[in-house]
Amino acid sequence: LKAGVDLNWTSKRRTYTMDWDIYCGDESKVSMVNSFFFIGALIGLLTATTVYDTIGRKRTTLLTAAVSFASTLAMVFVRNATQLIVIRVIQGCSGFVMLTGLYVWSLEYTPYRLRNSVSVVTGCFWICGKLTINALGYFTMEWQYIPVQVAIFILILTIPLMFVPESPRFNLIMGNEAEAKKTLARLAKILGKSFSFDKVTILFEERQQSFLKQLKDFWKYKEMLKETAALALGWFLLATLSYGLNFGWGKLGGSLYVSVLISSVAGFFGKGMFYISTEVMGRKRSELAMFIGAGIFFFLGMPDVELSDKWNISRIACLVANLFIGAAWGGIYLITAELAPTSHRGMIMGICSGFARVGSFVGPFISLLYNVMDRKIVLAIFGTMALTAASMFLLLPDSTGKAIPDTPA
């Protein structure tokens, strides 16, 4: 079929699928464009494992923020799907490296008693970003204007980061005690305290950081290897579930924009549920509860029960499961960052987030299974994944009430 010959568009909104004739059976091309974004993220995160713990959290974050800004703005000039895929790879490569580095950077500034709250606030800002993109897509009639708006957001939000010092923990690992003391003095001044660190001796273990040495440490410290492997698989399964749902809302019924809005609201409730459950049960038990809860609701959504033209048991169950999944994201970030030592935190977060990007690639294609098989099978796949992720956390220690390590033990 050809637009203008066999069919005419009635929508006032222009999308790249309209401009490049991607429709009527070519839906997989849209998933391909989205999935290449996560291929780029995987490449970037695996590459970033060599720089997070060497050039630092701040430099890595700011450098990739600049690339993310430039590549997003470049979307305005693409003229076909191939060019868009290239841009999406670069965006994925830079965007997720920037976000992961920023999380590590901020967590190393945060005392234990505030880490749970900071993780919840971080997750809520992530959801706000998703809602912002959703709103831009809904209210912007020409798709080329959306990248310009997003690029402006990236620029505005990056500028304040230029004035934030590097993590004192990272500076100490690199042997830069003077810079660490300078940062701590600045923080004390911000808090209204006048304190000099000139005569303070900070006990720390200086390391000669290198990518090869860090890799060898996984063989030397078997417990760190086991924890990283379990966490990486948990990240993969969680991302597969999350993005499988996010790209499959259209299959579950209703408007895509309304569904994203509803799932985002569920995400806010999920963050609140994560905060309360973590405060009551601790990190590990809370995360186990989130995955088990998601798995149960996926299986509960299997019966064919229609409630209205747009709502059925499957849709409601998936929205509730999405609440648990949103809560699980807060927990998996926090637990991974707390278990990883400062000397390897950037590498381990990069590895785990890289595995999540593989799941982000797979998830949208699993959602396409709604087209070719009984949805009960898809829900059973999702439910089994959630319970498998829960089993991974049975292998991990609980980071509740413990100081984050600076070097592997």
C-alpha positions as CSV (number, residue, x, y, z in Angstrom):
1,L,0.0,0.0,0.0
2,K,1.2,3.5,-0.8
3,A,0.1,6.7,1.0
4,G,-1.6,9.1,-1.4
5,V,-2.5,6.3,-3.8
6,D,-4.1,3.5,-1.8
7,L,-4.8,5.4,1.4
8,N,-4.9,8.9,2.8
9,W,-3.8,10.0,6.3
10,T,-6.5,11.7,8.3
11,S,-4.3,12.4,11.4
12,K,-3.0,16.0,11.8
13,R,0.1,14.6,13.6
14,R,3.1,13.8,11.4
15,T,5.3,10.9,12.4
16,Y,8.4,9.4,10.8
17,T,6.3,6.2,10.1
18,M,4.1,8.4,7.9
19,D,6.9,10.2,6.2
20,W,8.8,7.0,5.4
21,D,5.9,4.7,4.7
22,I,6.3,2.4,7.7
23,Y,2.9,0.9,8.2
24,C,0.6,-2.1,7.4
25,G,2.7,-5.0,8.4
26,D,6.0,-3.1,8.8
27,E,5.5,-2.6,12.5
28,S,8.6,-4.6,13.3
29,K,10.7,-1.7,11.7
30,V,9.5,0.5,14.5
31,S,10.6,-2.0,17.1
32,M,13.9,-2.3,15.2
33,V,14.5,1.5,15.4
34,N,13.8,1.4,19.2
35,S,15.9,-1.7,19.7
36,F,18.9,-0.2,18.0
37,F,18.8,2.5,20.6
38,F,19.4,-0.2,23.2
39,I,22.1,-1.8,21.1
40,G,23.9,1.6,21.3
41,A,23.3,1.7,25.0
42,L,24.9,-1.7,25.4
43,I,27.9,-0.7,23.4
44,G,28.2,2.5,25.4
45,L,27.8,0.9,28.8
46,L,30.3,-1.9,28.1
47,T,32.8,0.7,26.8
48,A,32.1,3.0,29.8
49,T,33.2,0.3,32.2
50,T,36.7,1.3,31.2
51,V,36.2,5.0,32.0
52,Y,33.8,5.3,34.9
53,D,36.5,4.2,37.4
54,T,39.4,5.8,35.6
55,I,38.6,9.3,34.4
56,G,35.8,9.7,36.9
57,R,32.0,9.9,37.3
58,K,31.8,13.6,36.5
59,R,33.9,13.7,33.4
60,T,32.1,10.6,32.0
61,T,28.7,12.1,32.7
62,L,29.4,15.5,31.2
63,L,31.1,14.1,28.1
64,T,28.3,11.7,27.3
65,A,25.7,14.5,28.1
66,A,27.3,16.6,25.3
67,V,27.2,13.7,22.9
68,S,23.5,13.0,23.8
69,F,22.6,16.7,23.2
70,A,24.3,16.8,19.8
71,S,22.9,13.5,18.6
72,T,19.4,14.4,19.7
73,L,19.5,17.7,17.9
74,A,20.8,15.8,14.8
75,M,17.6,13.9,14.6
76,V,16.0,16.9,13.0
77,F,18.1,16.3,9.8
78,V,17.5,12.6,9.3
79,R,15.7,11.7,6.1
80,N,15.2,7.9,6.3
81,A,15.1,4.9,8.7
82,T,18.8,4.0,8.2
83,Q,20.0,7.5,9.3
84,L,17.6,7.4,12.2
85,I,19.0,4.0,13.4
86,V,22.5,5.4,13.3
87,I,21.4,8.4,15.4
88,R,19.5,6.1,17.8
89,V,22.6,4.0,18.3
90,I,24.6,7.1,19.3
91,Q,21.8,8.4,21.5
92,G,21.7,5.0,23.3
93,C,25.4,4.9,23.6
94,S,25.6,8.3,25.3
95,G,22.3,8.6,27.1
96,F,22.5,5.5,29.3
97,V,26.2,6.1,30.1
98,M,25.3,9.6,31.2
99,L,22.4,8.4,33.4
100,T,24.3,5.5,34.9
101,G,27.3,7.7,35.7
102,L,25.1,10.4,37.2
103,Y,23.4,7.8,39.5
104,V,26.8,6.5,40.7
105,W,28.1,10.0,41.2
106,S,25.0,11.1,43.2
107,L,24.9,7.9,45.3
108,E,28.5,8.4,46.5
109,Y,27.5,11.7,47.9
110,T,24.5,10.3,49.8
111,P,24.7,9.0,53.4
112,Y,23.1,5.7,54.2
113,R,20.0,7.2,55.9
114,L,19.1,9.1,52.7
115,R,19.9,6.6,50.0
116,N,16.5,5.1,50.0
117,S,14.9,8.5,49.6
118,V,17.4,9.6,46.9
119,S,16.7,6.4,44.9
120,V,12.9,7.1,45.1
121,V,13.3,10.7,44.0
122,T,15.6,9.6,41.2
123,G,13.0,7.1,40.0
124,C,10.3,9.7,40.2
125,F,12.3,12.1,38.0
126,W,12.8,9.3,35.5
127,I,9.0,8.8,35.4
128,C,8.6,12.6,35.0
129,G,11.0,12.4,32.0
130,K,8.8,9.7,30.5
131,L,5.7,11.7,31.0
132,T,7.4,14.8,29.5
133,I,8.3,12.8,26.4
134,N,4.8,11.4,26.2
135,A,3.3,14.9,26.4
136,L,5.7,16.2,23.8
137,G,4.7,13.4,21.5
138,Y,1.0,14.1,22.1
139,F,1.0,17.9,21.7
140,T,3.7,18.2,19.0
141,M,2.2,17.8,15.6
142,E,5.5,17.6,13.6
143,W,7.8,14.9,14.9
144,Q,11.0,16.8,13.9
145,Y,10.3,19.4,16.6
146,I,10.4,16.8,19.4
147,P,14.2,16.3,19.2
148,V,14.7,20.0,19.5
149,Q,12.6,20.2,22.6
150,V,14.4,17.2,24.2
151,A,17.8,18.6,23.3
152,I,16.9,21.9,25.1
153,F,15.9,19.8,28.2
154,I,19.3,18.0,28.1
155,L,21.2,21.2,27.9
156,I,19.3,22.9,30.7
157,L,19.6,19.9,33.0
158,T,23.3,19.4,32.3
159,I,24.6,22.9,33.0
160,P,24.2,22.7,36.8
161,L,26.2,19.5,36.8
162,M,29.3,21.4,35.7
163,F,29.5,23.1,39.1
164,V,29.2,19.8,41.1
165,P,32.6,18.5,42.3
166,E,33.8,14.9,41.6
167,S,32.8,12.2,44.1
168,P,35.1,12.4,47.2
169,R,35.1,8.6,47.3
170,F,36.4,8.4,43.8
171,N,39.1,11.0,44.5
172,L,40.3,9.0,47.5
173,I,40.4,5.7,45.5
174,M,42.6,7.6,43.0
175,G,44.8,8.9,45.8
176,N,43.7,12.5,45.4
177,E,43.2,13.3,49.1
178,A,43.6,17.0,48.7
179,E,40.7,17.2,46.2
180,A,38.5,15.0,48.4
181,K,39.1,17.2,51.4
182,K,38.3,20.3,49.3
183,T,35.0,18.8,48.2
184,L,34.1,17.8,51.8
185,A,34.9,21.4,53.0
186,R,32.6,22.8,50.3
187,L,29.8,20.5,51.4
188,A,30.3,21.5,55.0
189,K,30.0,25.2,53.9
190,I,26.8,24.5,52.0
191,L,25.4,22.9,55.2
192,G,26.3,26.0,57.1
193,K,29.3,24.4,58.9
194,S,32.7,25.9,59.1
195,F,35.2,23.1,59.3
196,S,38.8,22.7,58.1
197,F,40.1,19.3,56.9
198,D,43.7,20.5,56.8
199,K,44.7,18.6,60.0
200,V,42.3,15.7,59.4
201,T,43.8,12.4,58.3
202,I,41.5,10.3,56.1
203,L,42.2,6.6,56.0
204,F,41.8,5.1,52.6
205,E,43.3,2.5,50.3
206,E,44.8,4.0,47.2
207,R,44.6,1.9,44.0
208,Q,46.2,2.1,40.6
209,Q,43.0,1.8,38.6
210,S,43.1,0.1,35.2
211,F,40.5,-1.8,33.1
212,L,42.7,-5.0,33.1
213,K,43.3,-4.9,36.8
214,Q,39.6,-4.6,37.5
215,L,38.8,-7.6,35.3
216,K,41.4,-9.6,37.1
217,D,39.8,-8.7,40.4
218,F,36.6,-10.5,39.5
219,W,38.7,-13.7,39.3
220,K,40.5,-12.9,42.5
221,Y,37.3,-12.0,44.5
222,K,34.9,-14.8,43.7
223,E,32.1,-13.3,45.9
224,M,32.1,-10.1,43.8
225,L,31.9,-12.2,40.6
226,K,29.0,-14.2,41.9
227,E,27.1,-11.1,43.1
228,T,27.7,-9.3,39.8
229,A,26.5,-12.3,37.7
230,A,23.3,-12.6,39.8
231,L,22.7,-8.8,39.6
232,A,23.3,-8.7,35.8
233,L,20.8,-11.5,35.2
234,G,18.3,-9.7,37.4
235,W,18.8,-6.5,35.5
236,F,18.3,-8.3,32.2
237,L,15.0,-9.9,33.3
238,L,13.7,-6.7,34.8
239,A,14.4,-4.6,31.6
240,T,12.8,-7.3,29.4
241,L,9.7,-7.1,31.5
242,S,9.6,-3.4,31.7
243,Y,10.2,-2.6,28.0
244,G,8.1,-5.6,26.9
245,L,5.2,-3.9,28.8
246,N,6.0,-0.4,27.7
247,F,6.1,-1.3,24.0
248,G,3.2,-3.6,24.3
249,W,0.5,-1.4,25.8
250,G,-1.1,-1.0,22.4
251,K,-1.6,-4.8,22.3
252,L,-3.2,-4.7,25.7
253,G,-5.9,-2.3,24.5
254,G,-6.6,1.5,24.6
255,S,-4.7,4.6,23.5
256,L,-0.9,4.4,23.7
257,Y,-0.7,7.9,25.3
258,V,-3.3,7.1,27.9
259,S,-1.7,3.7,28.6
260,V,1.7,5.4,29.2
261,L,0.1,7.9,31.4
262,I,-1.6,5.2,33.5
263,S,1.6,3.2,33.7
264,S,3.5,6.3,34.8
265,V,1.0,6.9,37.6
266,A,1.4,3.3,38.6
267,G,5.1,3.9,38.6
268,F,4.8,6.8,41.1
269,F,2.7,4.5,43.4
270,G,5.4,1.9,42.8
271,K,8.2,4.2,44.0
272,G,6.1,5.0,47.1
273,M,5.5,1.3,47.7
274,F,9.3,0.7,47.2
275,Y,10.2,3.3,49.8
276,I,7.8,1.9,52.4
277,S,8.6,-1.7,51.9
278,T,12.3,-1.0,52.0
279,E,12.0,0.9,55.2
280,V,10.0,-1.9,56.7
281,M,11.6,-5.0,55.2
282,G,15.0,-3.9,54.1
283,R,16.6,-3.9,50.7
284,K,16.7,-7.6,49.8
285,R,13.3,-8.7,51.1
286,S,11.7,-5.7,49.5
287,E,13.1,-6.5,46.1
288,L,12.1,-10.2,46.4
289,A,8.6,-9.0,47.2
290,M,8.5,-6.8,44.2
291,F,9.5,-9.5,41.7
292,I,7.2,-12.1,43.3
293,G,4.3,-9.7,43.3
294,A,4.9,-8.9,39.5
295,G,5.0,-12.6,38.7
296,I,1.8,-13.4,40.6
297,F,-0.1,-10.6,38.7
298,F,1.1,-11.7,35.3
299,F,-0.3,-15.2,36.0
300,L,-3.5,-13.7,37.4
301,G,-4.0,-11.8,34.1
302,M,-4.2,-15.0,32.0
303,P,-8.0,-15.7,32.3
304,D,-10.2,-14.3,29.5
305,V,-12.5,-11.9,31.4
306,E,-13.8,-8.8,29.7
307,L,-14.8,-5.9,31.9
308,S,-15.6,-3.3,29.2
309,D,-14.8,-2.5,25.6
310,K,-11.3,-1.4,26.6
311,W,-10.7,-3.0,30.0
312,N,-10.2,-6.7,30.9
313,I,-8.5,-8.7,33.6
314,S,-5.3,-9.0,31.6
315,R,-4.9,-5.2,31.2
316,I,-5.6,-4.5,34.9
317,A,-3.2,-7.3,36.0
318,C,-0.4,-6.0,33.8
319,L,-0.9,-2.4,35.2
320,V,-0.6,-3.7,38.7
321,A,2.4,-5.8,37.7
322,N,3.9,-2.6,36.2
323,L,3.6,-1.0,39.7
324,F,5.7,-3.8,41.1
325,I,8.2,-3.6,38.3
326,G,8.6,0.2,38.7
327,A,9.3,-0.4,42.4
328,A,11.8,-3.1,41.5
329,W,13.8,-0.6,39.4
330,G,14.4,1.5,42.5
331,G,15.6,-1.5,44.4
332,I,17.9,-3.0,41.8
333,Y,19.8,0.3,41.3
334,L,20.2,0.8,45.0
335,I,21.2,-2.7,45.9
336,T,23.7,-2.9,43.0
337,A,25.4,0.4,43.9
338,E,25.6,-0.5,47.6
339,L,27.0,-4.0,47.0
340,A,29.6,-2.8,44.5
341,P,32.9,-1.4,45.9
342,T,33.8,2.2,45.0
343,S,36.8,0.9,43.0
344,H,34.5,-1.2,40.8
345,R,31.2,0.5,41.1
346,G,31.3,2.2,37.7
347,M,32.3,-1.0,36.0
348,I,29.7,-3.2,37.8
349,M,26.9,-0.6,37.2
350,G,27.9,-0.5,33.6
351,I,27.9,-4.3,33.2
352,C,24.5,-4.6,34.9
353,S,23.0,-1.8,33.0
354,G,24.4,-3.2,29.8
355,F,22.6,-6.5,30.5
356,A,19.5,-4.5,31.1
357,R,19.9,-3.0,27.6
358,V,19.9,-6.5,26.1
359,G,16.6,-7.0,27.9
360,S,15.4,-3.6,26.6
361,F,16.2,-4.9,23.1
362,V,14.4,-8.2,23.6
363,G,11.4,-6.8,25.4
364,P,9.7,-5.0,22.5
365,F,10.0,-8.1,20.3
366,I,8.3,-10.2,23.0
367,S,5.4,-7.7,23.0
368,L,5.0,-8.5,19.2
369,L,4.2,-12.1,20.2
370,Y,0.7,-10.8,21.0
371,N,0.2,-10.7,17.2
372,V,1.1,-14.4,16.6
373,M,0.2,-16.4,19.7
374,D,-2.2,-16.6,22.6
375,R,-1.6,-13.8,25.1
376,K,-1.6,-16.4,27.9
377,I,1.7,-17.7,26.6
378,V,3.2,-14.1,26.7
379,L,1.9,-13.5,30.2
380,A,3.3,-16.9,31.3
381,I,6.7,-15.9,29.9
382,F,6.6,-12.6,31.8
383,G,5.5,-14.3,35.0
384,T,8.3,-16.8,34.8
385,M,10.8,-14.1,34.2
386,A,9.7,-12.2,37.2
387,L,10.0,-15.2,39.5
388,T,13.4,-16.1,38.0
389,A,14.6,-12.6,38.8
390,A,13.4,-13.1,42.4
391,S,15.5,-16.2,42.7
392,M,18.6,-14.3,41.7
393,F,18.2,-12.1,44.7
394,L,18.1,-15.1,47.0
395,L,21.8,-15.5,46.1
396,L,22.7,-12.0,47.2
397,P,23.6,-10.6,50.6
398,D,21.4,-7.9,52.1
399,S,22.9,-4.4,52.0
400,T,20.5,-3.0,54.6
401,G,22.3,-1.1,57.3
402,K,25.8,-1.7,55.8
403,A,28.3,0.9,54.7
404,I,29.1,0.8,51.0
405,P,32.6,-0.8,50.5
406,D,35.4,1.1,48.8
407,T,37.5,-1.9,47.7
408,P,36.6,-5.6,47.2
409,A,37.0,-7.9,50.2
